[in-house]
Amino acid sequence: MTEGNTLLCPSSSCIEGTLLFGVIQNHKTVTLLETPLEVDNAFIEAAEKSGPLEHRFRFADKCIKGDCRQWTGTKCGVIPMLSGDELTEVEHELKSCNIREQCRWFYEDRAKACAICSYVVTINMEVNETLDLSKRGSIQEN
């Protein structure tokens, strides 16, 4: 995987065309789906009736780098912010992940990101109200 490929943000907001790749359990951990599902408007409309989607699901979409508040100028700041210095070595086998090969976090922080990922609940991240979601495209874009 290279930076030239389209990398995915594994903590995206839900809009049409994003990938649903995980389900949030008990408001604190994420269980990954075996196969990610592309979200359409019918899903969004139906699922929003039970509240904010990011409370219940994890979505992936094209990383928008500098147009995201988590971008540090050179990389995504989520994993460094959540891990600090306390998680420097990961000694266990990685769980199966359906987006790993395209994941921005894995690309930048490797196994350290995977160890933290299942504890990231998107809605707990500070919302960037100035984020222009139109800059996100279908994740199939290159």
Salt bridges, closest charged atoms under 4 A:
GLU3 OE2 - LYS65 NZ 2.89
GLU3 OE1 - ARG104 NH1 3.06
ASP67 OD1 - LYS135 NZ 3.53
GLU108 OE2 - ARG104 NH1 3.00
ASP109 OD1 - LYS75 NZ 2.91
GLU126 OE1 - ARG69 NH2 3.11
GLU141 OE1 - LYS62 NZ 3.38
